[in-house]
Amino acid sequence: MRSHLIAKHDQIVSLDSSDSSASEDPGQRLMDSFVGVKRKCSSDRAAKVTKLVCEMVARDLRPVSIVEGNGFRQLINYLEPDYQVLSHTHITTVCHRMYQVERVGAELHDRHVGLTSDIRMSASTQSYITITVHLISGNWELCSRVLLTREMGERHTGVNISERLLEATKEWGITDEHVSALVSDNAANAVLGANLTGWPHFGCAAHTLQLSVNAGLNHPTIDIVIAVARKLVTHFKHSVVASTALKEKQVQLKVQQHHLIQDVSTRWNSTFFMIDHLMEQKVAIYAVLHDPAVSKDQYQQLYLKDDQWVLLDQLAKVLKPLQMATTVFGYEFNVSSSIIYPVLHGLIRNHLKPDDNGVPAVKHLKKQVSKDLTERFEIDEEYIASSIPFLCTALDPRYSSLKFATSEQSCAARETILGRLSKFSNGETQESNGEHEEESQEATEKKTALEILLGDISTSQSAVHTPESELESFEKEVLGPKTNPITWWKANQ
């Protein structure tokens, strides 16, 4: 058809071509013109991407240096080509600002807090100090926030530690009067550093308990049996054949399929777990060591003697409640300061009593741990009634009766609390005097004629609240040990 039109009707074809050219939109762009054009990344979008990158680093516990990796930059360049990836230094600054302003800064504003500090050594022998703040939020929830974790290359002297502590509180705007207490381990430099800050300080209860248990375990007979147990566990840890056979015996004998645990000298609770698992796997271990297809005759000597198994069994029974106390003291979301003295008294009275039928080494363990706990926590001293842990116990509705304490300690704690209540009550009264006068005047103006004529005859006398009456009312509360004291204080604030 087109050939016919060109040959016979060329005027029509030329007219149609000119019309098509004229009707074509000169401003219309072809699809090809869009290929290769980068999308612009606005400042708002760039800020959003930066924030998401910082949240990824924080939530997934990624190293900040991830932003400088080639793979990460390649991914960002593909998703957002116009976005300029920031350096790890800038990302660190943004993360800190987000953490401080958006969350922790608001939580810490004008609140009383507790602090904990710890210095640890990394695998590459670098020292780091971590300072954590603990507080009750506006929603009456117990929460913890890490203020800083920084390398501490200088000597760990008390002066240097105190400077790091003061640096952290200054950086986060925490004033000295808002620091209720600082908790650290019992090392001399840590104690000195805490005292130099001027804040109230007491040692970590879990660490103090560990020192007392170590003192009790320091006995020749116990040392020997632990060394023998450690050698037995080492055999299974280093022998693939023995460890594989142990798994098979566990299935055959229907024993819990648990691994044997090697103890660590710096953690006494690892010794307990090693002993506990050995007792659990006793039958399976015997079967492996006496199986000629698996173990040579010489390895049968690794199996403990009967009296050693008896000693391990009694050690496990004594160490178990001590390990439970360590866990309770160290639980992050537990109100631990108020349970220190109730737990200690429970350990001494219920679990560390001398047993006439016990092995001599276990009797020594109980006696030594009980003595060491009493001395380190000054349990029998009257002046501990004014210490922070003891006062926390007195103000915990679960233990406010102080049944475990002596009468002198109970009276001293009560007097201390009444003294502080009186100061608080007097200050509150002076601040509100003006307000009460205005309210009284307004109430008088609103009275009816009958109320004015009758006077006090028709008016019920409101109860007078004194520090003594408030404390007596509080002491009548009876709560179970499973009750959360913060929940009670929230309902009775």
C-alpha positions in Angstrom: 0.0 0.0 0.0 2.8 2.4 0.9 4.6 1.7 -2.3 1.5 2.4 -4.3 0.9 5.7 -2.5 4.5 6.8 -3.1 4.3 5.9 -6.8 0.8 7.3 -7.6 0.0 9.7 -4.8 3.3 11.2 -3.7 1.5 14.5 -2.7 -0.5 12.8 0.0 2.5 11.0 1.5 4.6 14.2 1.7 1.6 16.0 3.3 1.1 13.3 5.8 4.9 13.3 6.7 4.9 17.1 7.3 1.7 16.9 9.5 3.3 14.2 11.6 6.5 16.2 12.1 4.5 19.3 13.0 2.3 17.4 15.5 5.3 15.8 17.3 5.9 17.3 20.8 9.5 18.7 20.7 9.6 18.8 24.5 8.9 15.1 25.0 11.9 13.1 26.2 12.6 9.5 25.1 13.1 6.7 27.7 16.7 6.4 26.7 17.4 9.9 28.0 16.6 8.7 31.6 19.2 5.9 31.6 22.3 6.8 33.7 20.8 9.8 35.5 21.4 9.6 39.4 18.6 10.3 41.8 19.3 13.3 44.0 19.5 12.6 47.7 18.0 15.5 49.6 19.4 16.6 52.9 16.4 15.2 54.7 16.7 11.9 53.1 20.5 11.8 53.8 19.8 12.5 57.5 17.3 9.7 57.5 19.8 7.3 56.0 22.5 8.3 58.5 20.0 7.8 61.4 19.1 4.3 60.1 22.8 3.4 59.7 23.4 4.5 63.3 20.4 2.5 64.5 21.8 -0.6 62.7 25.2 -0.2 64.4 23.5 0.1 67.8 20.8 -2.5 67.5 22.9 -5.2 65.9 26.0 -4.4 68.0 28.1 -3.9 64.9 31.5 -2.2 65.0 31.4 1.4 63.8 34.2 0.7 61.4 31.6 -1.2 59.3 30.7 2.1 57.5 34.2 2.2 56.0 34.1 -1.4 54.6 34.1 -1.8 50.8 31.0 -4.1 50.9 29.0 -1.6 52.9 29.9 1.3 50.7 29.1 -0.8 47.6 25.6 -1.6 49.0 24.9 2.1 49.9 26.1 3.2 46.5 23.7 0.8 44.8 20.7 1.8 47.0 21.4 5.5 47.3 24.1 6.5 44.7 24.0 10.2 45.7 24.5 9.6 49.4 27.9 10.4 50.8 28.9 7.7 53.4 30.2 9.3 56.5 33.4 8.3 58.3 33.3 6.1 61.4 34.3 9.1 63.6 31.2 11.0 62.3 29.0 8.0 62.8 30.2 7.6 66.4 29.4 11.3 67.1 25.9 10.9 65.7 25.3 7.7 67.6 26.4 9.3 70.8 24.1 12.4 70.2 21.1 10.1 69.4 21.7 8.1 72.5 22.2 11.1 74.7 19.5 13.4 73.4 16.8 11.1 72.3 16.8 8.6 75.1 19.2 8.7 78.0 19.3 12.4 78.4 15.6 12.7 79.0 15.7 9.7 81.4 18.5 11.1 83.5 17.2 14.6 83.9 16.8 15.5 87.5 16.7 11.9 88.7 18.6 10.1 91.5 20.7 7.3 90.1 23.1 4.5 91.1 26.3 3.9 89.3 28.4 0.8 88.7 31.9 0.7 87.3 34.1 -2.2 86.1 37.5 -2.5 84.4 38.1 -5.4 82.1 40.9 -6.7 80.0 40.3 -7.6 76.3 41.8 -10.6 74.6 44.4 -8.2 73.1 45.4 -7.1 76.6 43.7 -3.7 76.3 42.0 -2.3 79.4 38.5 -0.8 79.1 36.4 0.9 81.8 32.6 0.6 81.7 30.4 2.9 83.7 26.7 2.0 83.9 23.8 4.1 85.4 20.8 2.5 87.1 17.6 4.3 87.8 13.8 4.0 88.1 12.2 5.5 85.1 9.2 7.8 85.0 7.0 4.7 84.3 8.4 3.1 87.5 10.5 0.6 85.7 14.0 -0.4 86.8 16.4 0.2 83.9 20.2 0.4 83.2 22.1 2.4 80.7 25.7 2.3 79.7 27.2 5.7 80.0 30.6 4.9 78.5 33.0 2.1 77.6 36.4 3.5 76.8 39.9 2.3 76.7 41.9 3.0 79.8 45.5 2.9 78.9 46.8 4.7 81.9 47.6 3.0 85.2 44.6 1.9 87.2 45.2 4.0 90.2 42.5 5.3 92.4 43.1 8.9 91.1 42.8 7.9 87.5 39.6 5.8 88.2 38.0 8.7 90.0 38.8 11.0 87.1 37.0 8.6 84.7 34.0 8.4 86.9 33.7 12.2 87.3 34.3 12.6 83.6 31.3 10.3 82.8 28.9 12.1 85.1 29.9 15.5 83.9 29.5 14.4 80.3 25.9 13.2 81.0 25.0 16.1 83.2 24.6 14.0 86.4 25.3 16.1 89.5 26.9 14.8 92.7 23.7 15.2 94.7 21.9 13.0 92.3 24.3 10.0 92.7 22.8 7.9 95.4 25.5 5.2 95.4 28.4 3.8 93.5 29.1 0.1 93.3 32.4 -1.5 92.3 34.5 -4.5 93.1 36.5 -4.7 96.3 39.9 -4.0 94.9 41.9 -1.3 96.8 42.2 1.0 93.7 38.5 0.7 92.9 37.6 1.6 96.5 40.0 4.5 96.6 38.7 5.8 93.3 35.1 5.6 94.6 36.0 7.4 97.8 37.8 10.2 95.9 34.5 11.1 94.1 32.8 11.8 97.4 29.8 9.6 96.5 28.4 6.9 98.8 30.1 3.6 97.9 29.8 -0.1 98.7 31.4 -3.2 97.2 29.7 -5.5 94.8 27.8 -8.1 96.9 28.4 -10.9 94.3 32.1 -10.2 94.3 32.3 -10.1 98.1 30.4 -13.4 98.2 32.9 -14.9 95.7 35.8 -13.9 98.0 34.1 -15.6 100.9 33.5 -18.8 98.9 37.1 -18.9 97.7 38.2 -18.6 101.3 36.1 -21.7 102.2 37.3 -23.7 99.2 40.9 -23.1 100.3 41.4 -26.5 102.0 43.9 -29.3 101.2 41.3 -32.1 100.8 39.1 -29.9 98.7 42.0 -28.8 96.5 43.0 -32.4 95.8 39.5 -33.6 94.9 38.9 -30.6 92.6 42.3 -31.2 90.9 41.3 -34.9 90.3 37.9 -33.8 88.9 39.6 -31.2 86.7 41.9 -33.9 85.3 39.0 -36.2 84.5 37.1 -33.4 82.7 40.3 -32.5 80.8 40.5 -36.1 79.5 37.1 -35.8 77.9 37.8 -32.3 76.6 41.0 -33.4 74.8 39.8 -36.8 73.5 37.4 -36.9 70.6 37.0 -40.7 71.0 36.1 -40.3 74.7 33.7 -37.4 74.2 31.9 -39.2 71.4 31.6 -42.3 73.5 30.2 -40.2 76.3 27.4 -38.9 74.1 26.6 -42.5 73.1 26.5 -43.7 76.7 24.3 -40.8 77.7 21.7 -42.0 75.1 22.0 -45.6 76.1 21.8 -44.9 79.9 19.1 -42.2 79.4 21.3 -39.6 81.1 20.9 -35.9 80.4 22.9 -35.0 77.3 25.1 -32.3 78.8 28.7 -31.4 78.2 31.3 -31.7 81.0 32.4 -28.2 82.1 36.0 -27.2 82.8 36.3 -24.9 85.8 38.1 -21.5 85.7 40.3 -20.5 88.6 38.9 -16.9 88.8 35.3 -18.0 88.9 34.3 -20.3 91.8 30.8 -20.9 90.4 32.5 -22.6 87.4 33.9 -25.1 90.0 30.3 -25.7 91.2 29.1 -26.3 87.6 32.0 -28.7 86.9 31.2 -30.7 90.1 27.4 -30.6 89.4 27.8 -32.0 85.8 30.3 -34.7 87.0 27.7 -35.9 89.5 25.0 -35.9 86.9 27.2 -37.8 84.4 28.8 -40.2 86.9 27.2 -43.4 85.5 28.0 -42.4 81.9 31.6 -41.5 82.7 32.1 -44.9 84.5 30.7 -46.7 81.4 33.1 -44.9 79.1 36.3 -45.3 81.2 35.6 -49.1 81.7 34.7 -49.8 78.1 37.8 -51.6 76.6 36.7 -50.6 73.1 37.0 -47.0 74.0 39.5 -46.5 76.9 42.8 -48.1 77.7 43.3 -49.6 81.2 45.3 -46.6 82.3 42.4 -44.3 81.9 40.3 -46.2 84.4 42.5 -44.6 87.1 40.9 -41.3 86.2 37.7 -42.4 87.7 37.3 -40.9 91.2 37.3 -43.1 94.3 34.1 -43.6 96.3 35.1 -41.2 99.1 35.9 -38.5 96.5 32.5 -38.9 94.9 30.9 -38.5 98.4 33.0 -35.3 98.9 32.0 -33.9 95.5 28.3 -34.7 96.3 28.4 -32.8 99.6 30.3 -29.9 98.0 27.7 -29.5 95.3 24.9 -29.4 97.9 26.7 -26.6 99.8 27.8 -24.6 96.8 24.4 -24.7 95.0 22.6 -22.1 97.3 25.7 -19.9 97.2 25.6 -20.0 93.4 21.9 -19.1 93.4 22.7 -16.1 95.7 25.4 -15.0 93.2 22.9 -15.1 90.4 20.3 -13.2 92.4 22.8 -10.5 93.4 23.9 -10.1 89.8 20.5 -10.1 88.0 20.3 -6.8 86.2 16.5 -6.3 86.4 16.2 -7.2 90.1 16.0 -4.8 93.0 19.2 -6.3 94.5 20.4 -3.8 97.1 17.4 -4.5 99.4 17.8 -8.3 99.3 21.5 -8.5 100.3 21.1 -8.8 104.0 18.0 -11.1 103.9 19.8 -13.5 101.5 23.0 -13.4 103.6 21.1 -14.3 106.8 19.2 -17.0 105.0 22.4 -18.5 103.7 24.1 -18.5 107.2 21.1 -19.8 109.1 19.7 -22.3 106.6 22.5 -23.5 104.4 25.8 -23.0 106.2 24.9 -24.6 109.6 27.4 -27.2 110.7 26.4 -30.8 110.1 27.7 -33.5 112.4 27.4 -36.1 109.7 29.3 -34.1 107.1 32.8 -34.7 105.7 35.4 -32.6 107.7 36.4 -30.6 104.6 32.7 -29.7 104.0 32.4 -28.7 107.7 35.4 -26.4 107.2 33.8 -24.9 104.0 30.5 -24.1 105.8 32.3 -22.6 108.9 34.8 -20.5 106.9 32.2 -19.1 104.4 29.8 -18.2 107.2 32.6 -16.5 109.2 33.9 -14.7 106.2 30.5 -13.4 105.1 29.8 -12.2 108.7 33.0 -10.2 108.8 33.0 -8.8 105.2 29.4 -7.7 105.4 29.7 -6.7 109.1 26.4 -8.5 109.7 26.6 -8.4 113.5 27.6 -4.7 113.7 25.0 -2.1 114.8 26.3 0.7 112.6 25.4 -1.1 109.4 21.8 -0.1 110.1 22.6 3.3 108.5 24.3 1.8 105.4 22.5 2.1 102.0 21.8 -1.7 101.6 20.4 -2.0 105.1 18.1 1.1 104.7 17.0 -0.3 101.3 15.9 -3.5 103.0 14.0 -1.5 105.7 12.2 0.4 102.9 11.4 -2.7 100.9 7.8 -3.7 101.9 8.8 -7.4 101.6 11.4 -7.2 104.4 10.4 -4.0 106.3 9.9 -6.1 109.5 13.6 -6.7 109.6 13.0 -10.1 111.2 16.6 -11.2 110.5 18.2 -8.2 112.2 19.0 -7.6 115.9 16.7 -5.3 117.9 19.5 -2.7 118.0 19.9 -2.7 114.3 16.1 -2.4 113.7 15.9 0.5 116.1 18.9 2.3 114.5 17.5 1.8 111.0 14.1 3.1 112.1 15.7 6.2 113.7 17.7 6.9 110.6 14.6 6.7 108.4 12.5 8.9 110.8 15.3 11.5 110.7 15.3 11.7 107.0 11.5 11.7 106.8 11.4 14.7 109.3 13.9 16.6 107.1 11.8 15.9 104.0 8.6 16.7 105.8 9.9 20.1 107.2 11.2 21.1 103.8 7.9 20.2 102.1 5.9 22.1 104.8 7.9 25.3 104.3 7.6 25.2 100.6 3.8 24.7 100.7 2.9 27.1 103.5 1.9 29.9 101.1 -0.1 27.5 99.0 -2.0 26.2 102.0 -2.9 29.7 103.2 -4.4 30.5 99.8 -6.3 27.2 99.7 -7.6 27.8 103.3 -8.8 31.3 102.3 -10.5 30.0 99.2 -12.2 27.2 101.2 -13.5 29.7 103.8 -15.0 31.8 101.0 -16.8 28.8 99.5 -18.4 27.6 102.8 -22.2 27.8 103.2 -23.9 29.9 105.9 -24.8 26.7 107.8 -21.2 25.5 107.7 -20.0 28.8 109.1 -22.5 28.8 111.9 -21.9 25.2 113.0 -18.1 25.5 112.8 -16.2 22.3 113.8 -19.3 20.5 114.8 -20.0 19.5 111.2 -16.5 19.1 110.1 -14.7 15.8 110.3 -11.1 16.1 111.5 -8.6 14.9 108.9 -5.8 12.6 110.1 -2.6 14.2 111.0 0.3 12.7 109.0 3.6 12.6 110.8 6.8 10.7 110.0 6.0 8.3 112.8 2.5 7.5 111.5 3.7 7.2 107.9 6.4 4.7 109.0 4.0 2.7 111.2 1.5 2.5 108.4 4.3 1.3 106.0 5.5 -1.3 108.5 2.0 -2.9 108.6 2.3 -3.9 104.9 2.9 -7.6 104.4 4.1 -8.7 101.0 5.5 -12.0 99.7 9.1 -12.3 98.4 7.9 -12.7 94.8 6.2 -9.2 94.9 8.0 -6.5 92.9 8.6 -3.7 95.5 8.7 -1.1 92.7 5.2 -2.0 91.7 4.1 -1.5 95.3 5.8 1.9 95.5 4.2 2.9 92.2 0.8 2.2 93.7 1.6 4.0 97.0 3.7 6.9 95.8 
